[in-house]
Amino acid sequence: MPIQHFAPPPHVKAPPLSFATRVGDLLFVSGIPGFDANGALPDGFEAQFANVVVNIKRVLDEAGVTTRDLAKVNVLLTRASDVAAMNALYAGAFGPPPFPARTTCVVQALPDPKMLIEIEAVASLAK
């Protein structure tokens, strides 16, 4: 089966990548930062997290799945102080249990110094 690519929305200035690729029954979602619909990056962690979730759900919807089909999620944070808030927001966005497998890392930096979070994921497309 050929690889199916999901392009970034036309209004988003993205680096050279696909927002997601489908290989067989797996969907690999690229790291999604917290940019809003206009390509702006809000200052607050909660707003960036909400934008990440909206963008991930858009990609999943385009592929015909939901957050319930997520198998693995990787969360990158630039501040350890956001871990507790991320866990609370994550539970609401990706719940109810059972949750996907997850790795959370606090990293020194993301591509834009204002980025506080980026999430990548793998979803199952098997029905």
N, CA, C and O atoms as a GROMACS GRO file, in nm:
protein
  508
    1MET      N    1   0.084  -0.117   0.000
    1MET     CA    2   0.000   0.000   0.000
    1MET      C    3   0.089   0.124   0.000
    1MET      O    4   0.184   0.132   0.078
    2PRO      N    5   0.060   0.221  -0.086
    2PRO     CA    6   0.141   0.343  -0.089
    2PRO      C    7   0.119   0.428   0.036
    2PRO      O    8   0.018   0.413   0.106
    3ILE      N    9   0.214   0.514   0.063
    3ILE     CA   10   0.202   0.606   0.176
    3ILE      C   11   0.108   0.720   0.135
    3ILE      O   12   0.123   0.778   0.028
    4GLN      N   13   0.012   0.750   0.221
    4GLN     CA   14  -0.080   0.861   0.199
    4GLN      C   15  -0.034   0.978   0.286
    4GLN      O   16  -0.010   0.961   0.405
    5HIS      N   17  -0.021   1.096   0.225
    5HIS     CA   18   0.027   1.214   0.297
    5HIS      C   19  -0.089   1.310   0.323
    5HIS      O   20  -0.176   1.329   0.238
    6PHE      N   21  -0.088   1.371   0.442
    6PHE     CA   22  -0.188   1.472   0.480
    6PHE      C   23  -0.112   1.604   0.495
    6PHE      O   24  -0.030   1.620   0.586
    7ALA      N   25  -0.141   1.697   0.407
    7ALA     CA   26  -0.069   1.825   0.404
    7ALA      C   27  -0.116   1.916   0.516
    7ALA      O   28  -0.227   1.901   0.567
    8PRO      N   29  -0.031   2.011   0.555
    8PRO     CA   30  -0.075   2.113   0.650
    8PRO      C   31  -0.188   2.196   0.588
    8PRO      O   32  -0.199   2.204   0.466
    9PRO      N   33  -0.272   2.256   0.672
    9PRO     CA   34  -0.375   2.346   0.616
    9PRO      C   35  -0.308   2.457   0.537
    9PRO      O   36  -0.198   2.498   0.572
   10PRO      N   37  -0.372   2.505   0.431
   10PRO     CA   38  -0.310   2.603   0.342
   10PRO      C   39  -0.265   2.732   0.412
   10PRO      O   40  -0.168   2.793   0.370
   11HIS      N   41  -0.334   2.773   0.517
   11HIS     CA   42  -0.301   2.899   0.584
   11HIS      C   43  -0.187   2.886   0.686
   11HIS      O   44  -0.141   2.987   0.739
   12VAL      N   45  -0.141   2.764   0.712
   12VAL     CA   46  -0.036   2.741   0.810
   12VAL      C   47   0.100   2.740   0.742
   12VAL      O   48   0.122   2.665   0.648
   13LYS      N   49   0.190   2.825   0.791
   13LYS     CA   50   0.326   2.823   0.740
   13LYS      C   51   0.399   2.711   0.813
   13LYS      O   52   0.431   2.722   0.931
   14ALA      N   53   0.424   2.602   0.742
   14ALA     CA   54   0.484   2.483   0.802
   14ALA      C   55   0.618   2.454   0.738
   14ALA      O   56   0.642   2.489   0.622
   15PRO      N   57   0.705   2.388   0.813
   15PRO     CA   58   0.830   2.343   0.753
   15PRO      C   59   0.800   2.234   0.649
   15PRO      O   60   0.685   2.195   0.635
   16PRO      N   61   0.899   2.186   0.578
   16PRO     CA   62   0.874   2.083   0.476
   16PRO      C   63   0.843   1.948   0.540
   16PRO      O   64   0.932   1.868   0.568
   17LEU      N   65   0.713   1.926   0.562
   17LEU     CA   66   0.667   1.800   0.622
   17LEU      C   67   0.520   1.779   0.591
   17LEU      O   68   0.451   1.871   0.549
   18SER      N   69   0.474   1.657   0.611
   18SER     CA   70   0.331   1.626   0.608
   18SER      C   71   0.282   1.636   0.751
   18SER      O   72   0.355   1.602   0.844
   19PHE      N   73   0.158   1.683   0.772
   19PHE     CA   74   0.103   1.684   0.907
   19PHE      C   75   0.084   1.541   0.956
   19PHE      O   76   0.091   1.515   1.076
   20ALA      N   77   0.061   1.450   0.863
   20ALA     CA   78   0.048   1.308   0.898
   20ALA      C   79   0.075   1.225   0.774
   20ALA      O   80   0.062   1.273   0.661
   21THR      N   81   0.111   1.100   0.797
   21THR     CA   82   0.123   1.003   0.689
   21THR      C   83   0.055   0.875   0.732
   21THR      O   84   0.063   0.833   0.848
   22ARG      N   85  -0.013   0.814   0.636
   22ARG     CA   86  -0.077   0.687   0.661
   22ARG      C   87   0.004   0.578   0.591
   22ARG      O   88   0.036   0.587   0.473
   23VAL      N   89   0.036   0.475   0.668
   23VAL     CA   90   0.104   0.358   0.616
   23VAL      C   91   0.023   0.238   0.664
   23VAL      O   92   0.022   0.206   0.783
   24GLY      N   93  -0.046   0.172   0.572
   24GLY     CA   94  -0.132   0.061   0.610
   24GLY      C   95  -0.240   0.109   0.706
   24GLY      O   96  -0.313   0.203   0.675
   25ASP      N   97  -0.249   0.044   0.822
   25ASP     CA   98  -0.351   0.079   0.920
   25ASP      C   99  -0.299   0.172   1.029
   25ASP      O  100  -0.362   0.186   1.134
   26LEU      N  101  -0.185   0.237   1.004
   26LEU     CA  102  -0.130   0.330   1.102
   26LEU      C  103  -0.123   0.471   1.046
   26LEU      O  104  -0.088   0.491   0.930
   27LEU      N  105  -0.156   0.567   1.132
   27LEU     CA  106  -0.146   0.707   1.097
   27LEU      C  107  -0.041   0.770   1.190
   27LEU      O  108  -0.056   0.767   1.312
   28PHE      N  109   0.064   0.826   1.130
   28PHE     CA  110   0.170   0.891   1.205
   28PHE      C  111   0.148   1.041   1.196
   28PHE      O  112   0.160   1.100   1.089
   29VAL      N  113   0.116   1.104   1.310
   29VAL     CA  114   0.089   1.248   1.314
   29VAL      C  115   0.218   1.319   1.356
   29VAL      O  116   0.275   1.290   1.461
   30SER      N  117   0.262   1.412   1.272
   30SER     CA  118   0.382   1.491   1.302
   30SER      C  119   0.364   1.571   1.430
   30SER      O  120   0.252   1.590   1.477
   31GLY      N  121   0.475   1.616   1.486
   31GLY     CA  122   0.467   1.703   1.602
   31GLY      C  123   0.387   1.828   1.570
   31GLY      O  124   0.419   1.902   1.477
   32ILE      N  125   0.282   1.850   1.647
   32ILE     CA  126   0.192   1.963   1.623
   32ILE      C  127   0.212   2.065   1.736
   32ILE      O  128   0.187   2.034   1.852
   33PRO      N  129   0.257   2.186   1.702
   33PRO     CA  130   0.269   2.292   1.803
   33PRO      C  131   0.136   2.363   1.823
   33PRO      O  132   0.036   2.328   1.760
   34GLY      N  133   0.136   2.463   1.910
   34GLY     CA  134   0.012   2.530   1.950
   34GLY      C  135  -0.028   2.650   1.869
   34GLY      O  136  -0.083   2.745   1.926
   35PHE      N  137  -0.004   2.651   1.739
   35PHE     CA  138  -0.047   2.764   1.654
   35PHE      C  139  -0.198   2.764   1.638
   35PHE      O  140  -0.260   2.658   1.628
   36ASP      N  141  -0.257   2.883   1.635
   36ASP     CA  142  -0.401   2.893   1.614
   36ASP      C  143  -0.433   2.890   1.464
   36ASP      O  144  -0.344   2.872   1.381
   37ALA      N  145  -0.560   2.907   1.430
   37ALA     CA  146  -0.606   2.898   1.291
   37ALA      C  147  -0.543   3.004   1.202
   37ALA      O  148  -0.539   2.986   1.080
   38ASN      N  149  -0.494   3.113   1.261
   38ASN     CA  150  -0.431   3.220   1.182
   38ASN      C  151  -0.280   3.207   1.177
   38ASN      O  152  -0.211   3.293   1.123
   39GLY      N  153  -0.227   3.098   1.234
   39GLY     CA  154  -0.083   3.078   1.235
   39GLY      C  155  -0.011   3.151   1.347
   39GLY      O  156   0.112   3.157   1.348
   40ALA      N  157  -0.087   3.208   1.441
   40ALA     CA  158  -0.027   3.279   1.554
   40ALA      C  159  -0.007   3.183   1.672
   40ALA      O  160  -0.081   3.086   1.688
   41LEU      N  161   0.092   3.211   1.752
   41LEU     CA  162   0.123   3.130   1.868
   41LEU      C  163   0.088   3.210   1.994
   41LEU      O  164   0.156   3.308   2.026
   42PRO      N  165  -0.018   3.169   2.066
   42PRO     CA  166  -0.055   3.244   2.186
   42PRO      C  167   0.052   3.232   2.294
   42PRO      O  168   0.136   3.142   2.290
   43ASP      N  169   0.049   3.323   2.390
   43ASP     CA  170   0.149   3.324   2.496
   43ASP      C  171   0.127   3.214   2.601
   43ASP      O  172   0.225   3.157   2.648
   44GLY      N  173   0.005   3.183   2.638
   44GLY     CA  174  -0.022   3.094   2.748
   44GLY      C  175  -0.017   2.946   2.714
   44GLY      O  176  -0.049   2.905   2.602
   45PHE      N  177   0.022   2.866   2.812
   45PHE     CA  178   0.031   2.721   2.793
   45PHE      C  179  -0.106   2.661   2.761
   45PHE      O  180  -0.118   2.580   2.669
   46GLU      N  181  -0.209   2.698   2.836
   46GLU     CA  182  -0.341   2.640   2.815
   46GLU      C  183  -0.393   2.667   2.674
   46GLU      O  184  -0.451   2.579   2.612
   47ALA      N  185  -0.372   2.788   2.624
   47ALA     CA  186  -0.415   2.823   2.488
   47ALA      C  187  -0.337   2.744   2.384
   47ALA      O  188  -0.395   2.696   2.286
   48GLN      N  189  -0.206   2.728   2.405
   48GLN     CA  190  -0.128   2.648   2.311
   48GLN      C  191  -0.172   2.503   2.314
   48GLN      O  192  -0.184   2.440   2.209
   49PHE      N  193  -0.197   2.449   2.433
   49PHE     CA  194  -0.243   2.310   2.444
   49PHE      C  195  -0.376   2.293   2.369
   49PHE      O  196  -0.392   2.198   2.293
   50ALA      N  197  -0.469   2.385   2.389
   50ALA     CA  198  -0.600   2.377   2.322
   50ALA      C  199  -0.583   2.378   2.171
   50ALA      O  200  -0.651   2.303   2.100
   51ASN      N  201  -0.492   2.462   2.119
   51ASN     CA  202  -0.469   2.466   1.975
   51ASN      C  203  -0.408   2.336   1.923
   51ASN      O  204  -0.444   2.288   1.816
   52VAL      N  205  -0.317   2.278   2.000
   52VAL     CA  206  -0.259   2.149   1.962
   52VAL      C  207  -0.370   2.046   1.946
   52VAL      O  208  -0.373   1.972   1.848
   53VAL      N  209  -0.459   2.040   2.044
   53VAL     CA  210  -0.568   1.940   2.041
   53VAL      C  211  -0.658   1.963   1.920
   53VAL      O  212  -0.695   1.868   1.852
   54VAL      N  213  -0.695   2.088   1.894
   54VAL     CA  214  -0.779   2.119   1.777
   54VAL      C  215  -0.711   2.071   1.649
   54VAL      O  216  -0.775   2.010   1.563
   55ASN      N  217  -0.581   2.098   1.637
   55ASN     CA  218  -0.508   2.060   1.515
   55ASN      C  219  -0.491   1.910   1.503
   55ASN      O  220  -0.501   1.855   1.392
   56ILE      N  221  -0.466   1.841   1.614
   56ILE     CA  222  -0.456   1.695   1.608
   56ILE      C  223  -0.590   1.635   1.571
   56ILE      O  224  -0.597   1.543   1.489
   57LYS      N  225  -0.698   1.684   1.631
   57LYS     CA  226  -0.831   1.632   1.599
   57LYS      C  227  -0.867   1.656   1.453
   57LYS      O  228  -0.934   1.573   1.390
   58ARG      N  229  -0.822   1.769   1.397
   58ARG     CA  230  -0.848   1.796   1.256
   58ARG      C  231  -0.778   1.693   1.168
   58ARG      O  232  -0.837   1.641   1.073
   59VAL      N  233  -0.653   1.663   1.200
   59VAL     CA  234  -0.578   1.564   1.122
   59VAL      C  235  -0.642   1.425   1.137
   59VAL      O  236  -0.659   1.353   1.039
   60LEU      N  237  -0.679   1.389   1.259
   60LEU     CA  238  -0.742   1.259   1.282
   60LEU      C  239  -0.875   1.250   1.206
   60LEU      O  240  -0.905   1.148   1.144
   61ASP      N  241  -0.954   1.358   1.212
   61ASP     CA  242  -1.082   1.360   1.142
   61ASP      C  243  -1.063   1.344   0.991
   61ASP      O  244  -1.138   1.271   0.926
   62GLU      N  245  -0.964   1.410   0.937
   62GLU     CA  246  -0.935   1.399   0.793
   62GLU      C  247  -0.901   1.255   0.754
   62GLU      O  248  -0.929   1.211   0.643
   63ALA      N  249  -0.840   1.182   0.850
   63ALA     CA  250  -0.804   1.042   0.825
   63ALA      C  251  -0.917   0.946   0.861
   63ALA      O  252  -0.905   0.825   0.838
   64GLY      N  253  -1.027   0.998   0.917
   64GLY     CA  254  -1.142   0.914   0.948
   64GLY      C  255  -1.138   0.847   1.085
   64GLY      O  256  -1.204   0.746   1.106
   65VAL      N  257  -1.059   0.903   1.178
   65VAL     CA  258  -1.051   0.845   1.312
   65VAL      C  259  -1.066   0.956   1.417
   65VAL      O  260  -1.080   1.073   1.383
   66THR      N  261  -1.064   0.917   1.544
   66THR     CA  262  -1.078   1.012   1.655
   66THR      C  263  -0.966   0.989   1.756
   66THR      O  264  -0.881   0.902   1.737
   67THR      N  265  -0.967   1.066   1.861
   67THR     CA  266  -0.868   1.048   1.967
   67THR      C  267  -0.879   0.910   2.032
   67THR      O  268  -0.782   0.863   2.093
   68ARG      N  269  -0.993   0.846   2.021
   68ARG     CA  270  -1.010   0.711   2.077
   68ARG      C  271  -0.926   0.609   1.999
   68ARG      O  272  -0.903   0.498   2.047
   69ASP      N  273  -0.881   0.645   1.880
   69ASP     CA  274  -0.800   0.555   1.798
   69ASP      C  275  -0.650   0.578   1.817
   69ASP      O  276  -0.569   0.511   1.752
   70LEU      N  277  -0.612   0.670   1.905
   70LEU     CA  278  -0.471   0.694   1.930
   70LEU      C  279  -0.409   0.577   2.006
   70LEU      O  280  -0.464   0.530   2.106
   71ALA      N  281  -0.296   0.531   1.957
   71ALA     CA  282  -0.225   0.422   2.024
   71ALA      C  283  -0.109   0.475   2.106
   71ALA      O  284  -0.079   0.422   2.213
   72LYS      N  285  -0.042   0.580   2.058
   72LYS     CA  286   0.077   0.635   2.125
   72LYS      C  287   0.082   0.784   2.105
   72LYS      O  288   0.057   0.834   1.995
   73VAL      N  289   0.116   0.855   2.211
   73VAL     CA  290   0.128   1.001   2.207
   73VAL      C  291   0.261   1.039   2.270
   73VAL      O  292   0.299   0.986   2.375
   74ASN      N  293   0.332   1.131   2.207
   74ASN     CA  294   0.455   1.187   2.262
   74ASN      C  295   0.433   1.336   2.285
   74ASN      O  296   0.397   1.409   2.193
   75VAL      N  297   0.455   1.379   2.408
   75VAL     CA  298   0.435   1.520   2.445
   75VAL      C  299   0.571   1.581   2.475
   75VAL      O  300   0.648   1.528   2.555
   76LEU      N  301   0.600   1.693   2.411
   76LEU     CA  302   0.723   1.767   2.437
   76LEU      C  303   0.687   1.900   2.500
   76LEU      O  304   0.609   1.977   2.445
   77LEU      N  305   0.743   1.927   2.616
   77LEU     CA  306   0.720   2.051   2.689
   77LEU      C  307   0.852   2.124   2.706
   77LEU      O  308   0.957   2.060   2.715
   78THR      N  309   0.848   2.256   2.709
   78THR     CA  310   0.971   2.331   2.732
   78THR      C  311   0.986   2.374   2.878
   78THR      O  312   1.091   2.425   2.917
   79ARG      N  313   0.881   2.353   2.958
   79ARG     CA  314   0.888   2.392   3.100
   79ARG      C  315   0.834   2.278   3.186
   79ARG      O  316   0.721   2.234   3.168
   80ALA      N  317   0.914   2.233   3.279
   80ALA     CA  318   0.870   2.128   3.372
   80ALA      C  319   0.751   2.175   3.454
   80ALA      O  320   0.670   2.093   3.498
   81SER      N  321   0.740   2.303   3.475
   81SER     CA  322   0.629   2.357   3.554
   81SER      C  323   0.494   2.338   3.486
   81SER      O  324   0.390   2.356   3.551
   82ASP      N  325   0.491   2.302   3.358
   82ASP     CA  326   0.364   2.280   3.286
   82ASP      C  327   0.318   2.135   3.291
   82ASP      O  328   0.210   2.105   3.239
   83VAL      N  329   0.394   2.045   3.352
   83VAL     CA  330   0.358   1.902   3.350
   83VAL      C  331   0.223   1.879   3.418
   83VAL      O  332   0.139   1.808   3.362
   84ALA      N  333   0.200   1.936   3.535
   84ALA     CA  334   0.073   1.913   3.606
   84ALA      C  335  -0.046   1.967   3.526
   84ALA      O  336  -0.148   1.900   3.513
   85ALA      N  337  -0.031   2.088   3.472
   85ALA     CA  338  -0.139   2.144   3.390
   85ALA      C  339  -0.162   2.060   3.265
   85ALA      O  340  -0.276   2.037   3.225
   86MET      N  341  -0.054   2.013   3.205
   86MET     CA  342  -0.067   1.929   3.086
   86MET      C  343  -0.142   1.801   3.119
   86MET      O  344  -0.231   1.760   3.044
   87ASN      N  345  -0.109   1.737   3.231
   87ASN     CA  346  -0.179   1.614   3.270
   87ASN      C  347  -0.329   1.638   3.287
   87ASN      O  348  -0.410   1.557   3.242
   88ALA      N  349  -0.366   1.747   3.352
   88ALA     CA  350  -0.509   1.778   3.372
   88ALA      C  351  -0.578   1.806   3.239
   88ALA      O  352  -0.686   1.753   3.214
   89LEU      N  353  -0.517   1.887   3.154
   89LEU     CA  354  -0.576   1.918   3.024
   89LEU      C  355  -0.580   1.794   2.935
   89LEU      O  356  -0.677   1.773   2.862
   90TYR      N  357  -0.475   1.714   2.940
   90TYR     CA  358  -0.465   1.593   2.859
   90TYR      C  359  -0.578   1.496   2.894
   90TYR      O  360  -0.639   1.437   2.804
   91ALA      N  361  -0.606   1.480   3.022
   91ALA     CA  362  -0.712   1.388   3.065
   91ALA      C  363  -0.846   1.428   3.003
   91ALA      O  364  -0.924   1.342   2.963
   92GLY      N  365  -0.873   1.557   2.997
   92GLY     CA  366  -0.997   1.602   2.937
   92GLY      C  367  -1.000   1.590   2.786
   92GLY      O  368  -1.104   1.560   2.727
   93ALA      N  369  -0.886   1.614   2.724
   93ALA     CA  370  -0.879   1.613   2.577
   93ALA      C  371  -0.871   1.473   2.518
   93ALA      O  372  -0.925   1.449   2.410
   94PHE      N  373  -0.805   1.381   2.587
   94PHE     CA  374  -0.781   1.249   2.531
   94PHE      C  375  -0.853   1.138   2.608
   94PHE      O  376  -0.831   1.020   2.583
   95GLY      N  377  -0.939   1.177   2.702
   95GLY     CA  378  -1.014   1.080   2.782
   95GLY      C  379  -1.150   1.055   2.723
   95GLY      O  380  -1.185   1.112   2.620
   96PRO      N  381  -1.227   0.971   2.790
   96PRO     CA  382  -1.202   0.906   2.917
   96PRO      C  383  -1.106   0.787   2.900
   96PRO      O  384  -1.074   0.747   2.788
   97PRO      N  385  -1.061   0.732   3.014
   97PRO     CA  386  -0.974   0.614   3.006
   97PRO      C  387  -1.042   0.502   2.928
   97PRO      O  388  -1.165   0.496   2.925
   98PRO      N  389  -0.967   0.415   2.867
   98PRO     CA  390  -0.822   0.405   2.871
   98PRO      C  391  -0.758   0.508   2.778
   98PRO      O  392  -0.810   0.540   2.671
   99PHE      N  393  -0.645   0.559   2.824
   99PHE     CA  394  -0.570   0.658   2.747
   99PHE      C  395  -0.469   0.587   2.657
   99PHE      O  396  -0.433   0.472   2.683
  100PRO      N  397  -0.423   0.655   2.552
  100PRO     CA  398  -0.316   0.597   2.470
  100PRO      C  399  -0.186   0.587   2.552
  100PRO      O  400  -0.170   0.657   2.652
  101ALA      N  401  -0.096   0.502   2.509
  101ALA     CA  402   0.038   0.501   2.568
  101ALA      C  403   0.096   0.641   2.545
  101ALA      O  404   0.065   0.707   2.446
  102ARG      N  405   0.183   0.685   2.639
  102ARG     CA  406   0.232   0.822   2.627
  102ARG      C  407   0.372   0.835   2.684
  102ARG      O  408   0.407   0.769   2.782
  103THR      N  409   0.450   0.920   2.621
  103THR     CA  410   0.578   0.965   2.673
  103THR      C  411   0.571   1.117   2.685
  103THR      O  412   0.525   1.185   2.593
  104THR      N  413   0.616   1.168   2.798
  104THR     CA  414   0.623   1.313   2.816
  104THR      C  415   0.768   1.350   2.845
  104THR      O  416   0.830   1.295   2.935
  105CYS      N  417   0.820   1.443   2.767
  105CYS     CA  418   0.959   1.488   2.785
  105CYS      C  419   0.961   1.639   2.802
  105CYS      O  420   0.886   1.712   2.737
  106VAL      N  421   1.047   1.684   2.891
  106VAL     CA  422   1.075   1.827   2.902
  106VAL      C  423   1.205   1.848   2.825
  106VAL      O  424   1.309   1.790   2.857
  107VAL      N  425   1.195   1.933   2.724
  107VAL     CA  426   1.309   1.956   2.635
  107VAL      C  427   1.362   2.098   2.654
  107VAL      O  428   1.293   2.185   2.707
  108GLN      N  429   1.485   2.119   2.612
  108GLN     CA  430   1.545   2.250   2.628
  108GLN      C  431   1.477   2.355   2.540
  108GLN      O  432   1.460   2.470   2.582
  109ALA      N  433   1.437   2.316   2.419
  109ALA     CA  434   1.376   2.412   2.328
  109ALA      C  435   1.302   2.340   2.217
  109ALA      O  436   1.330   2.225   2.186
  110LEU      N  437   1.207   2.411   2.158
  110LEU     CA  438   1.138   2.369   2.037
  110LEU      C  439   1.175   2.470   1.928
  110LEU      O  440   1.237   2.571   1.959
  111PRO      N  441   1.138   2.445   1.801
  111PRO     CA  442   1.186   2.530   1.692
  111PRO      C  443   1.160   2.681   1.707
  111PRO      O  444   1.242   2.762   1.665
  112ASP      N  445   1.049   2.718   1.767
  112ASP     CA  446   1.019   2.859   1.792
  112ASP      C  447   1.033   2.881   1.943
  112ASP      O  448   0.973   2.806   2.020
  113PRO      N  449   1.110   2.978   1.987
  113PRO     CA  450   1.130   2.999   2.130
  113PRO      C  451   1.002   3.020   2.209
  113PRO      O  452   1.000   3.000   2.331
  114LYS      N  453   0.892   3.062   2.141
  114LYS     CA  454   0.765   3.084   2.211
  114LYS      C  455   0.684   2.954   2.226
  114LYS      O  456   0.586   2.952   2.300
  115MET      N  457   0.725   2.847   2.157
  115MET     CA  458   0.653   2.720   2.167
  115MET      C  459   0.672   2.661   2.306
  115MET      O  460   0.784   2.645   2.354
  116LEU      N  461   0.560   2.628   2.369
  116LEU     CA  462   0.565   2.567   2.501
  116LEU      C  463   0.534   2.418   2.497
  116LEU      O  464   0.564   2.346   2.591
  117ILE      N  465   0.473   2.372   2.387
  117ILE     CA  466   0.430   2.233   2.376
  117ILE      C  467   0.426   2.191   2.230
  117ILE      O  468   0.402   2.272   2.141
  118GLU      N  469   0.451   2.064   2.209
  118GLU     CA  470   0.433   2.001   2.079
  118GLU      C  471   0.392   1.857   2.108
  118GLU      O  472   0.448   1.793   2.196
  119ILE      N  473   0.296   1.806   2.032
  119ILE     CA  474   0.249   1.670   2.051
  119ILE      C  475   0.252   1.597   1.918
  119ILE      O  476   0.204   1.650   1.817
  120GLU      N  477   0.307   1.476   1.918
  120GLU     CA  478   0.301   1.387   1.802
  120GLU      C  479   0.230   1.260   1.846
  120GLU      O  480   0.221   1.230   1.965
  121ALA      N  481   0.179   1.186   1.747
  121ALA     CA  482   0.097   1.071   1.785
  121ALA      C  483   0.096   0.965   1.675
  121ALA      O  484   0.131   0.991   1.560
  122VAL      N  485   0.055   0.847   1.714
  122VAL     CA  486   0.031   0.736   1.621
  122VAL      C  487  -0.111   0.685   1.649
  122VAL      O  488  -0.146   0.656   1.763
  123ALA      N  489  -0.190   0.675   1.543
  123ALA     CA  490  -0.327   0.626   1.557
  123ALA      C  491  -0.346   0.500   1.474
  123ALA      O  492  -0.281   0.481   1.372
  124SER      N  493  -0.436   0.415   1.521
  124SER     CA  494  -0.474   0.296   1.445
  124SER      C  495  -0.593   0.329   1.356
  124SER      O  496  -0.692   0.388   1.401
  125LEU      N  497  -0.582   0.290   1.230
  125LEU     CA  498  -0.693   0.311   1.136
  125LEU      C  499  -0.770   0.181   1.113
  125LEU      O  500  -0.863   0.177   1.033
  126ALA      N  501  -0.730   0.075   1.183
  126ALA     CA  502  -0.798  -0.054   1.168
  126ALA      C  503  -0.938  -0.044   1.228
  126ALA      O  504  -0.956   0.005   1.339
  127LYS      N  505  -1.035  -0.090   1.155
  127LYS     CA  506  -1.174  -0.085   1.206
  127LYS      C  507  -1.228  -0.225   1.219
  127LYS      O  508  -1.343  -0.243   1.260
   0.00000   0.00000   0.00000
